[in-house]
Amino acid sequence: MAHAQPAPTRPVADDVCLEPCTIERGMRIIGGKWKGSILYHLKDEPVRFNALARQLGGATRKMVNERLKEMEAQGLVLRRVISERPIAVTYELTEFGRSALVVLEQLKDWAEERGI
C-alpha cells in the first residue's frame, strides 16, 4: 500500500501575508448575512427587537437574533433590556458600529448607481 506523499511546500515570498488582509478582516465584521441591513436600520435610533425583525423582510427571527448576538460580541451594537416582564430589548449602534455606516453608505450608493 502506497503512502500519500506530503504536498510540496513552496517558499512564501516576502510580500505575501499569511494573515487575512485588511479588507477581509473588515468584511468578516460587517459582511455577514443581514449585518449590513441591521446596522443600517439602527442608524437613527435604538430599535426594539420585534420592530427590527419586521423591518428585515426575509430574515427569520432566529437569524436576526443570531446576528445581533454576533454583532454585540463584536462591539457593533449594544443590547438594552427595557422591560423584564414581558422581556423587551432595544438595540443601538456603538461608536464602532456607527463608524461602519460610512462604508455601508458608499456601498449603497455604488449599488444604486449601477442598478444592482
Helices and strands as residue ranges (DSSP letters): H 22-30, H 35-41, E 47-48, H 49-55, H 61-73, E 77-83, E 88-93, H 95-99, H 101-113
